[in-house]
Amino acid sequence: MASRDVSFPVFDADNHLYETRDALTRYLPEKYAGAIDFVEVRGRTKIMVRGHVSDYIPNPTFDRVGRPGAQEEYFKHGNPDGKSAREIIGRGIDCPDAFRSAGPRLQLMDEQGVYGAFIYPTLASLIEERMTDDPELCGAVIHALNRWMAEEWPFTYENRMFSTPVITPGLVDQAVAELDWSVEHGAKAILMRPAPAWGLRGPRSFALPEFDPFWSKVQDSGVVVVIHASDDGYHRYYNEWEGVHGEMLAFGQPKPFTQALSSDYRDIQDACTSIICHGLLTRFPDLKFVLVENGSGWVPRLLHRLDHTYEQMPQAFVEKPSITFKRSFWTHPFHEEDPRDLVKLLGADRVVFGSDFPHVEGLADPLSYLEELHGLDEADLAKIMGGNLLGLLGVSVPA
């Protein structure tokens, strides 16, 4: 791992923790006992959700994890030798303390040259999609996870690490209560997935007016809303075209059809389109959305499509959608994308850096991303590599 001396503080928009085995159950009420469990299947420990064994994450105990950055070259240069996903990822490693606990992680960040970071859970991304028909249970499991995080990975740690409680929006009163609890426990940012909200009457956009009590609280609190890639339910559409059944596999071998469709990132495009076209940012213009691990290649196409819609029906908008997007969204490009065109489109103050450390698809050395930003001046580098998010959080870095 190569550390680098830089003249500005680095804030990583995309860091992850690995949950312990009791993260979803330590604080789960007794009436929901058995909703989450671990079972042995042919010598391997698997997570069981509501009686169904899930293969979403191959090793959900995280005793062994993939080597950070194992897929870095694959994403940057493709797969000319046609290797399988297992061959690309290679052998795992024993999970270090720095991936499990806040104190050792901060020490590792010092070694990496990273001043601050958002810290997201990993196993949490399987919860909501597997509980769409029971939003009360979903909210209970999410709250149990958030209580575990507040204890093990404080939402604000040394004013440098900011772990993000998850908010599931399906039941508005429940979402408001979770937000209030999270803010009371120090949250500066919350985590949501790019997917419809599943309530007692099924799915609908979280940007519709019925969710305004929640968004009003979000705006008043000033917390940052991170929309991070997740199991968003879109796999059901791929299954319909493939004529198969089954869950999304985070590290499985994709089929060509699914790979081609998923690389268009319809989920995040639909989420952003809803936020703008359903008027959420008209009703609450001070909301701040950070789009993490959703890539950025889709952004120019989306803005063109939204502005074309505006030209066809300007009476439905208060301003051009591209203006709304550039004001209210901060975008994290993948490390394999050339970010300079995005900087030209949105401005350096709306682009943020994230390494996805310590996941296999991320960067083993977070600061190596500086190599992708060659040609930008020092002021723009400082914004992208940390200044933008430090400013959003209101964090002052000691001299």
FIVOGU-780212 format. One record per residue (C-alpha): z, x, y; residue in one letter. Coordinates in nm, 2 decimals, padded with zeros to 4 digits. Each point is the difference from the previous one (the first is absolute). Layout:
// FIVOGU-780212
Z / X / Y / A
...
END
This chain:
// FIVOGU-780212
00.00 / 00.00 / 00.00 / M
-00.11 / 00.15 / 00.33 / A
00.21 / -00.07 / 00.31 / S
-00.16 / 00.02 / 00.34 / R
00.13 / 00.06 / 00.34 / D
-00.10 / -00.27 / 00.24 / V
00.09 / -00.05 / 00.36 / S
00.08 / -00.37 / -00.04 / F
00.22 / -00.21 / -00.23 / P
-00.17 / -00.15 / -00.31 / V
00.07 / -00.35 / -00.11 / F
-00.14 / -00.11 / -00.34 / D
-00.10 / -00.37 / -00.01 / A
-00.02 / -00.01 / -00.38 / D
00.28 / 00.15 / -00.21 / N
00.14 / -00.16 / -00.31 / H
00.32 / -00.01 / -00.20 / L
00.04 / -00.05 / -00.38 / Y
00.25 / -00.28 / -00.08 / E
00.28 / 00.04 / -00.25 / T
00.01 / -00.22 / -00.30 / R
00.25 / -00.24 / 00.16 / D
-00.18 / -00.03 / 00.34 / A
-00.11 / -00.36 / -00.06 / L
00.31 / -00.12 / -00.19 / T
00.31 / 00.17 / 00.14 / R
00.04 / -00.28 / 00.26 / Y
-00.20 / -00.27 / -00.17 / L
00.21 / -00.32 / -00.03 / P
00.12 / -00.09 / -00.34 / E
-00.20 / -00.32 / -00.01 / K
-00.32 / 00.21 / 00.00 / Y
00.12 / 00.23 / -00.28 / A
-00.28 / 00.09 / -00.23 / G
-00.27 / -00.05 / 00.26 / A
-00.04 / 00.38 / 00.00 / I
00.07 / 00.21 / -00.30 / D
-00.11 / 00.32 / -00.18 / F
-00.11 / 00.00 / -00.36 / V
-00.12 / 00.25 / -00.25 / E
-00.36 / -00.04 / -00.11 / V
-00.13 / 00.24 / -00.26 / R
00.24 / 00.27 / 00.11 / G
-00.07 / -00.04 / 00.37 / R
00.22 / -00.18 / 00.26 / T
-00.17 / -00.28 / 00.18 / K
00.10 / -00.25 / 00.27 / I
00.02 / -00.36 / -00.10 / M
-00.05 / -00.26 / 00.27 / V
00.10 / -00.36 / -00.09 / R
-00.05 / 00.07 / -00.37 / G
-00.33 / 00.17 / 00.04 / H
-00.04 / 00.38 / -00.06 / V
-00.19 / 00.16 / 00.29 / S
-00.22 / 00.30 / -00.02 / D
-00.05 / 00.01 / 00.38 / Y
00.17 / 00.33 / 00.02 / I
-00.01 / 00.21 / -00.32 / P
00.35 / 00.14 / 00.04 / N
00.21 / -00.24 / 00.20 / P
00.32 / 00.20 / -00.04 / T
-00.16 / 00.29 / 00.18 / F
00.19 / 00.25 / -00.22 / D
-00.34 / 00.17 / -00.02 / R
-00.25 / -00.03 / 00.29 / V
-00.34 / 00.11 / 00.08 / G
-00.04 / 00.34 / 00.17 / R
-00.03 / -00.06 / 00.38 / P
-00.36 / 00.03 / 00.11 / G
-00.14 / 00.00 / -00.36 / A
-00.29 / -00.22 / 00.11 / Q
-00.06 / 00.17 / 00.33 / E
-00.32 / 00.18 / -00.10 / E
-00.13 / -00.32 / -00.18 / Y
00.02 / -00.20 / 00.32 / F
-00.14 / 00.28 / 00.21 / K
-00.29 / 00.11 / -00.22 / H
-00.05 / -00.27 / -00.26 / G
-00.01 / 00.04 / -00.38 / N
-00.31 / 00.20 / -00.09 / P
00.12 / 00.07 / -00.35 / D
00.07 / -00.36 / -00.08 / G
00.37 / 00.05 / -00.09 / K
00.23 / -00.29 / -00.09 / S
00.28 / -00.10 / 00.23 / A
00.25 / 00.16 / -00.24 / R
-00.19 / 00.33 / 00.00 / E
-00.02 / 00.00 / 00.38 / I
00.37 / -00.07 / 00.04 / I
00.11 / 00.25 / -00.27 / G
00.35 / 00.06 / -00.13 / R
00.29 / -00.14 / 00.19 / G
00.32 / 00.17 / 00.13 / I
00.37 / -00.08 / -00.02 / D
00.08 / -00.21 / 00.31 / C
00.17 / 00.23 / 00.26 / P
00.31 / -00.11 / 00.19 / D
-00.21 / 00.01 / 00.32 / A
-00.20 / -00.30 / -00.13 / F
00.31 / -00.19 / -00.09 / R
00.25 / 00.06 / 00.28 / S
00.00 / 00.01 / 00.38 / A
00.19 / 00.33 / 00.06 / G
-00.21 / 00.22 / -00.22 / P
-00.32 / -00.17 / 00.13 / R
00.09 / 00.10 / 00.36 / L
00.05 / 00.36 / -00.12 / Q
-00.34 / -00.01 / -00.16 / L
-00.16 / -00.14 / 00.32 / M
00.15 / 00.30 / 00.19 / D
-00.17 / 00.23 / -00.24 / E
-00.33 / -00.19 / 00.04 / Q
00.02 / 00.01 / 00.38 / G
00.03 / -00.38 / 00.02 / V
00.24 / -00.12 / 00.27 / Y
00.01 / -00.37 / -00.09 / G
-00.15 / -00.26 / -00.23 / A
-00.03 / -00.36 / -00.11 / F
00.14 / -00.02 / -00.36 / I
-00.13 / -00.28 / -00.22 / Y
00.11 / -00.12 / -00.34 / P
-00.25 / 00.04 / -00.29 / T
00.10 / -00.24 / -00.28 / L
00.05 / -00.28 / 00.26 / A
-00.38 / -00.05 / 00.02 / S
00.00 / -00.19 / -00.33 / L
00.26 / -00.26 / 00.10 / I
-00.17 / -00.26 / 00.22 / E
-00.32 / -00.05 / -00.20 / E
00.20 / -00.07 / -00.32 / R
00.22 / -00.26 / 00.17 / M
-00.25 / -00.20 / 00.20 / T
00.10 / -00.33 / -00.17 / D
00.37 / 00.06 / 00.07 / D
00.05 / 00.11 / 00.36 / P
00.38 / -00.05 / -00.01 / E
00.03 / 00.25 / -00.29 / L
-00.24 / 00.23 / 00.18 / C
00.21 / 00.00 / 00.31 / G
00.31 / 00.07 / -00.21 / A
-00.15 / 00.30 / -00.17 / V
-00.14 / 00.13 / 00.33 / I
00.35 / -00.03 / 00.16 / H
00.16 / 00.18 / -00.30 / A
-00.25 / 00.29 / 00.05 / L
00.07 / 00.01 / 00.37 / N
00.37 / 00.02 / -00.06 / R
-00.06 / 00.28 / -00.24 / W
-00.21 / 00.18 / 00.26 / M
00.25 / -00.04 / 00.28 / A
00.26 / 00.17 / -00.23 / E
-00.22 / 00.27 / -00.15 / E
-00.26 / 00.05 / 00.27 / W
00.14 / -00.12 / 00.33 / P
-00.25 / -00.18 / 00.22 / F
00.07 / 00.26 / 00.27 / T
00.11 / 00.34 / -00.13 / Y
00.08 / 00.28 / 00.24 / E
-00.24 / -00.18 / 00.24 / N
-00.28 / 00.18 / -00.19 / R
-00.06 / -00.20 / -00.32 / M
-00.06 / -00.37 / 00.03 / F
-00.01 / -00.19 / -00.33 / S
-00.16 / -00.34 / 00.02 / T
00.15 / -00.32 / -00.14 / P
-00.25 / -00.23 / -00.16 / V
-00.05 / -00.34 / 00.15 / I
-00.16 / -00.27 / -00.21 / T
-00.10 / -00.28 / 00.24 / P
-00.06 / -00.30 / -00.24 / G
00.32 / -00.19 / 00.10 / L
00.04 / 00.02 / 00.38 / V
00.37 / -00.04 / 00.02 / D
00.05 / 00.26 / -00.28 / Q
-00.23 / 00.24 / 00.18 / A
00.19 / -00.05 / 00.33 / V
00.33 / 00.06 / -00.18 / A
-00.14 / 00.32 / -00.16 / E
-00.13 / 00.13 / 00.33 / L
00.34 / -00.07 / 00.17 / D
00.19 / 00.18 / -00.28 / W
-00.24 / 00.29 / 00.01 / S
00.02 / 00.05 / 00.37 / V
00.38 / -00.02 / -00.02 / E
-00.01 / 00.28 / -00.25 / H
-00.21 / 00.23 / 00.22 / G
-00.36 / -00.08 / -00.09 / A
-00.25 / 00.12 / 00.26 / K
-00.30 / -00.10 / -00.21 / A
-00.07 / -00.27 / -00.27 / I
-00.25 / 00.01 / -00.29 / L
-00.24 / -00.28 / -00.09 / M
-00.30 / -00.02 / -00.23 / R
-00.35 / -00.10 / 00.10 / P
00.00 / -00.33 / -00.18 / A
00.06 / -00.37 / 00.06 / P
00.36 / -00.13 / 00.01 / A
00.09 / -00.19 / -00.31 / W
00.24 / -00.29 / 00.07 / G
00.10 / -00.32 / -00.19 / L
-00.34 / -00.15 / 00.08 / R
-00.21 / 00.30 / -00.11 / G
-00.17 / 00.27 / 00.21 / P
-00.10 / 00.01 / 00.37 / R
-00.02 / 00.26 / 00.27 / S
00.32 / 00.14 / 00.14 / F
-00.17 / -00.02 / 00.34 / A
-00.01 / -00.38 / 00.02 / L
00.22 / -00.17 / 00.25 / P
00.25 / -00.12 / -00.26 / E
00.12 / 00.36 / -00.02 / F
00.06 / 00.03 / 00.37 / D
00.38 / -00.01 / -00.03 / P
-00.02 / 00.32 / -00.20 / F
-00.25 / 00.18 / 00.23 / W
00.20 / -00.10 / 00.31 / S
00.29 / 00.18 / -00.15 / K
-00.21 / 00.30 / -00.09 / V
-00.14 / 00.02 / 00.36 / Q
00.35 / -00.03 / 00.15 / D
00.15 / 00.26 / -00.23 / S
-00.27 / 00.26 / 00.09 / G
-00.04 / 00.11 / -00.37 / V
-00.33 / 00.15 / -00.11 / V
-00.19 / -00.20 / -00.27 / V
-00.15 / 00.23 / -00.26 / V
-00.27 / -00.16 / -00.21 / I
-00.03 / 00.23 / -00.30 / H
-00.24 / -00.02 / -00.30 / A
00.16 / -00.18 / -00.29 / S
-00.08 / -00.22 / -00.30 / D
-00.13 / -00.27 / 00.23 / D
-00.14 / -00.24 / -00.26 / G
-00.36 / 00.07 / 00.06 / Y
-00.03 / 00.13 / -00.36 / H
-00.03 / -00.36 / -00.10 / R
-00.34 / -00.02 / 00.17 / Y
-00.12 / 00.31 / -00.18 / Y
00.12 / -00.15 / -00.33 / N
-00.20 / -00.32 / 00.06 / E
-00.32 / 00.20 / 00.04 / W
00.08 / 00.23 / -00.30 / E
00.10 / -00.30 / -00.21 / G
00.33 / 00.15 / -00.10 / V
00.37 / -00.06 / 00.06 / H
00.28 / 00.25 / 00.08 / G
00.20 / 00.16 / 00.28 / E
-00.09 / 00.27 / 00.25 / M
00.07 / 00.34 / -00.14 / L
00.09 / 00.25 / 00.27 / A
-00.11 / 00.30 / -00.20 / F
-00.23 / -00.15 / -00.25 / G
-00.37 / 00.09 / -00.07 / Q
-00.20 / -00.24 / 00.23 / P
-00.32 / -00.16 / -00.10 / K
-00.31 / 00.07 / 00.21 / P
-00.02 / -00.36 / 00.13 / F
00.37 / 00.00 / 00.10 / T
-00.02 / 00.35 / 00.15 / Q
-00.30 / -00.10 / 00.22 / A
00.16 / -00.32 / 00.13 / L
00.35 / 00.14 / 00.06 / S
-00.15 / 00.29 / 00.21 / S
-00.11 / -00.26 / 00.26 / D
00.37 / -00.07 / 00.07 / Y
-00.04 / -00.38 / 00.04 / R
00.38 / -00.05 / -00.01 / D
00.08 / 00.19 / 00.32 / I
-00.31 / -00.13 / 00.17 / Q
00.10 / -00.36 / -00.08 / D
00.36 / 00.06 / 00.11 / A
-00.12 / 00.15 / 00.34 / C
-00.26 / -00.28 / 00.04 / T
00.27 / -00.26 / -00.05 / S
00.24 / 00.16 / 00.24 / I
-00.26 / -00.01 / 00.27 / I
-00.19 / -00.31 / -00.08 / C
00.30 / -00.21 / -00.07 / H
00.13 / 00.09 / 00.34 / G
00.32 / 00.19 / -00.10 / L
-00.05 / 00.26 / 00.26 / L
-00.08 / -00.26 / 00.27 / T
00.33 / -00.17 / -00.07 / R
00.19 / 00.33 / -00.04 / F
-00.19 / 00.28 / 00.18 / P
00.27 / 00.26 / -00.02 / D
-00.01 / 00.02 / -00.38 / L
-00.08 / 00.35 / -00.13 / K
-00.18 / 00.05 / -00.33 / F
-00.05 / 00.33 / -00.18 / V
-00.26 / -00.01 / -00.28 / L
00.10 / 00.26 / -00.27 / V
-00.19 / 00.11 / -00.31 / E
-00.28 / -00.25 / 00.06 / N
-00.25 / 00.26 / 00.12 / G
-00.21 / -00.04 / 00.31 / S
-00.37 / -00.01 / -00.10 / G
00.00 / -00.38 / 00.03 / W
00.13 / 00.00 / 00.36 / V
-00.34 / 00.03 / 00.18 / P
-00.16 / -00.28 / -00.21 / R
00.30 / -00.23 / 00.05 / L
00.00 / 00.04 / 00.37 / L
-00.37 / -00.06 / 00.02 / H
00.04 / -00.31 / -00.21 / R
00.29 / -00.13 / 00.20 / L
-00.18 / 00.06 / 00.33 / D
-00.31 / -00.18 / -00.13 / H
00.22 / -00.30 / -00.08 / T
00.13 / 00.02 / 00.35 / Y
-00.35 / -00.01 / 00.14 / E
-00.07 / -00.31 / -00.21 / Q
00.32 / -00.19 / 00.10 / M
00.17 / 00.18 / 00.30 / P
00.20 / -00.32 / 00.07 / Q
00.21 / 00.07 / -00.31 / A
00.13 / 00.34 / 00.13 / F
00.18 / 00.12 / 00.31 / V
-00.17 / 00.33 / -00.01 / E
-00.25 / 00.20 / -00.22 / K
00.16 / 00.06 / -00.34 / P
-00.08 / 00.38 / 00.02 / S
00.22 / 00.02 / 00.31 / I
00.28 / -00.18 / -00.18 / T
-00.03 / 00.24 / -00.30 / F
00.00 / 00.31 / 00.22 / K
00.32 / -00.12 / 00.18 / R
00.21 / -00.12 / -00.30 / S
-00.10 / 00.21 / -00.30 / F
00.06 / 00.36 / -00.09 / W
-00.22 / 00.12 / -00.29 / T
00.07 / 00.27 / -00.27 / H
-00.33 / 00.14 / -00.14 / P
-00.01 / 00.14 / -00.35 / F
00.04 / 00.37 / -00.02 / H
-00.35 / 00.03 / -00.15 / E
-00.16 / -00.18 / 00.30 / E
-00.14 / 00.17 / 00.31 / D
00.23 / -00.15 / 00.26 / P
-00.19 / 00.11 / 00.31 / R
-00.23 / -00.30 / 00.02 / D
00.30 / -00.22 / -00.03 / L
00.17 / 00.19 / 00.29 / V
-00.32 / -00.06 / 00.21 / K
00.01 / -00.37 / -00.09 / L
00.37 / -00.08 / 00.05 / L
00.13 / 00.29 / 00.21 / G
00.23 / 00.27 / -00.12 / A
00.30 / -00.21 / 00.09 / D
-00.08 / -00.25 / -00.27 / R
-00.06 / 00.23 / -00.30 / V
00.29 / 00.13 / -00.21 / V
00.05 / 00.26 / -00.27 / F
00.14 / -00.07 / -00.34 / G
00.01 / 00.22 / -00.31 / S
00.10 / -00.25 / -00.27 / D
00.25 / 00.26 / -00.13 / F
00.11 / 00.03 / -00.28 / P
-00.26 / -00.23 / -00.16 / H
-00.28 / 00.15 / -00.22 / V
-00.27 / -00.14 / 00.24 / E
00.16 / 00.16 / 00.30 / G
00.03 / 00.35 / 00.15 / L
00.22 / 00.26 / -00.17 / A
00.03 / 00.18 / 00.33 / D
00.02 / -00.26 / 00.28 / P
-00.09 / 00.23 / 00.28 / L
-00.32 / 00.10 / -00.16 / S
-00.14 / -00.32 / 00.17 / Y
-00.03 / 00.21 / 00.31 / L
-00.31 / 00.15 / -00.15 / E
-00.17 / -00.34 / 00.02 / E
00.07 / -00.03 / 00.37 / L
-00.19 / 00.32 / 00.11 / H
-00.18 / -00.05 / 00.33 / G
00.26 / -00.23 / 00.16 / L
00.20 / 00.13 / 00.29 / D
00.38 / 00.08 / -00.02 / E
00.10 / -00.32 / 00.17 / A
-00.19 / -00.22 / -00.24 / D
00.13 / 00.20 / -00.30 / L
00.36 / -00.05 / 00.13 / A
-00.06 / -00.38 / 00.02 / K
-00.15 / -00.04 / -00.34 / I
00.23 / 00.23 / -00.19 / M
00.32 / -00.16 / 00.13 / G
00.01 / -00.09 / 00.37 / G
-00.14 / -00.35 / -00.05 / N
00.26 / -00.12 / -00.25 / L
00.29 / 00.18 / 00.16 / L
-00.09 / -00.18 / 00.32 / G
-00.03 / -00.34 / -00.18 / L
00.35 / 00.06 / -00.15 / L
00.14 / 00.12 / 00.33 / G
00.12 / 00.33 / -00.17 / V
00.07 / 00.30 / 00.22 / S
-00.03 / 00.33 / -00.16 / V
00.27 / 00.26 / 00.10 / P
-00.14 / 00.30 / 00.18 / A
END
